[in-house]
Amino acid sequence: MKADDAHLLIVDDDERIRSLLRKFLVRSGFLVTTARDAAHARRILSGLEFDLIVLDVMMPGEDGVTLCRDLRHKLTTPIMLLTAKAETDDRISGLEAGADDYLAKPFEPKELLLRINAILRRVPEPEPAVVLPKVMHMGPVRYDIERAEMWRGADLVRLTATESQLMRIFSASPGAPITRAQLVEELSRSGGQTQERAVDVQITRLRRKIEVDPKQPRYLQTVRGAGYMLAPE
C-alpha cells in the first residue's frame, strides 16, 4: 500500500503531539484523522475505516492497551502503540494486546514514518472485485443470470428445476471445473438429485438445450478427472 492511499487515525490526549504528528504525516503523503482519547476514537471508528491506527498508551480514562485489545476483537486494522514507557514488560503487554508495533517516546518522526511504511508494506493489496457478466452467450443460446432464464433467439428455453439449479451453479464459476461431488452437494441443498449418476443424466439433458451438437459439447464441457465446466463465449 502506498502512502497516498493510506488513511491514518492518530489517538493521543496531548494536543501538541496530535498537531505535530498530523502535520508531519500529511506532508509525508498520508490522509490523517486525529482523536483526543479512546472515547473519541471509538466514535470516529464507528463511521470510518482506516489503514493504520497510531495509538498513545498513556491516556486519561481508557488507556491505549485496553483500547487496542478491544479493537483487535473487531478490526484487523494494523495498530502501532506510542508510549513513554520503554520497559520490556510494557512492550510485551502492548504486543499481547494485538499491536503490530511499539514505539517509545520520545521518538524521531522519521522513525515513526519508517515504521508506519513498514507496516503498510506488509498489508496485502485488496484483490480487485471479479465482475461477472449478467448474460452469458453460448452460440445461439443466451442465459440471463439475474433472471435465471435461457433464451434461443426470441424463444424462451424451458428449464426443469434441476437444470435451473445446474445453470445457477455453473454461471457462478464460468471457466472453472466443478466436480460431480460438488454438484451433488449443491443440488442436495436445494432438494434436487443426490446421486452422481443422476447428475450425469441431467448434464446430458441440459446439453441438448445448449449445444448445437450435444454429442460434441462446446459450452458445457467434460473436464477429464475434474467434472464439468461451463465455457461461455
N, C-alpha and C positions, 0 to 999 in steps of 0.2 A: 504494500500500500504506500502511496506517495503522500508527502506532507500536504500537498494541495488538496487531497481528497479527504483528509482526516479532520474530524471534529473532536476536540478535547474538552473535558469538563475538569476544571480546577476547583478543588474544595479546600478552603483554608480560612480560618477565622481572622487572620491578620490581613487587613485591607491593603496595607502597603505591599505585602508579598503577592497578594492576588493581582494587584495592579501591575507590578513589575513583571510577574510571570506572563500575564496576559499580553502585555506589550511585546515582550521578547519572543513569545511563541507566535504571535500574529506576524511579527517581522520575519519569522522563520518559515512562514507559509501555511500555518495552521488556522483553522477556524476555532475560536476559543469561547467557551461559556464559563462563567465563574459562579460559585456558590459560597455563602459565608459560613455555613455549618451543615451538619448532617441532615437536619430537617429541610433546609433549603434545597440541598442536593436531591433529596427524595422527591420533592415537588417537581423539580426540573426533570428528573429521570422518569417521572410518571408520564411525561408527554414527549420526550425526545430520546433519541438513540445516539450513542457516542461511540467513537472508535477506541478511546482510551480515557481512563479516569485517573487524574493525579490527585491524591488524597492525603491531606495532612492527618497525622495520627493524634496529636495533642490538640483537641478542640473542646470547648465547654459543652456540656451536655453529652450527647452520644459521641464517643471517640471514634477515630478513623478505623481502628482494627475491628471494632464491633460492627461498624457500618460495612466494612469490607466483607466480613464474614456473612452478613445478612445478604448483601448484594450478590455474593457468589452463589447463593442458593437460587437466584433468579436470573442472573445475567452471565454471559460468557465474555463480556467486555473486559479487556485487559485492565488491570489496576496497578498503579505504582504508588507506593506509600512514601510520604515525606515525614521525617521526624527529627526532633532534636536529640533523641536517644539513639546511641550507636552501640549499645551493648548487644552481645550475641543473642541473649535470650529474647530481647525485644525484636530483633530481626527475625528470629525463628517464629515468634508469635505472629508477626505480620505475614510471613510466608505460609504458615499453617492456616491462617485465616483466608488464604486464597489469593494473596497478592502475587503479581507476576515479577515485581522488582521492588527494591527498597533502597532509598537514598537518604543519607543522614544530612541534617542541616548542621552548619552552613555548607552550601554546595556551590559549585560554579555552574552558572546557567548552561554553559556549553556541555557540561557533563550530563545535565538533565536532558538536553536536546539529543545527545548521542544515545542515551538510554531509551528515550521515547522512540527514536527512529529504529533502534534495535528491536524493540518490542513489536512495532508496527510491521517490520520486515518479516516477523515470524507469523503474522496473521495472514492466513491464506486469502487470496483474492476470491471474491464471490464468483461462482460459476454463472455464466450467462444463462438466462432462462431459455429453456427449449420451447420454441413456439411451434406447435403442431398445426397443420393445415385444418381448416374447417370442413373441407371437401376433399376426398381422395378420388383420384381418377384411375380407372383400370380398364384401358381400352374404351369401348363404347359405354362402359358402366361407370357411374359415379356414386360415391357413398357420402351422404351428408352426416357428419359425425354428431353434430349437435342435435339433429332431429332423428338420428338413427334410422335414416331412410336410404334405400338403394334405388337408383333410377337407371333405366336404359333409355337414353333419349328423353322423350316426354312421358314414358311409361314407368309407373311405379312398380318395382320388383317386390313381390310379396315374400317376406321372410318369416320363417317359423320363429317361435320364441327362442329355441336353441340357436338357430342361425343368427338371430339378432344379438344374442349374448356372445357368440363367437366373433362377430364383427366388432362388437364393443371392445372385446379383449384385444383383438389384433390391431385395431385402429389406435389403441393407446400406445402401442410399441411398434410402429411400422419399421420394417427392415431388421427387426430383431427376432431370432428364432424363439419359439415358445414350445416347451416340451409337452408331450401328451399328459404327463402327470400334472403339470401346471394348469392345463386346460381342464382336466378333470376336476381339480380343486376349485377353480374359478366357477365352473358350471355348477358344481355341487352347492356353492354358496347361494346360487340363485334358484336352487331346486331343480336343476337340469340333470342331464345324463351324468352318471358317475363311473362309467366303465371306459377304459381306453379304446376298446374296440368300437364302442358306440360313438366315440369322438371321431374315429376314422370314417365311420359311415356318414356322420354329419358333415365332415370336411368334403367328402365326395359329393354330397348333395349341394353344398354351398358353391363348389367349383362349377357346377352346372349352371349356376345363376351368374357367375362372374366371368368365367373363362370363355374365350372363343372356341378353344379346343380343350375340354376338361381332361382329356387323356394326356395332354402335354401342357400342364398348367404353367402359366407365366407369372400370374399375380399372387396366387395362393400356393406357394411353393412348399415342397417337402425338402427339409434340410436333413440329409443323412446323419443319423446319430444324434440329432438335436430337436427334431419335432417339425413344426410347421412355421412358416413365416409369410406375412403379408408384405408384398413388394409393389406398392402402387407406383404409378409413373411420376 
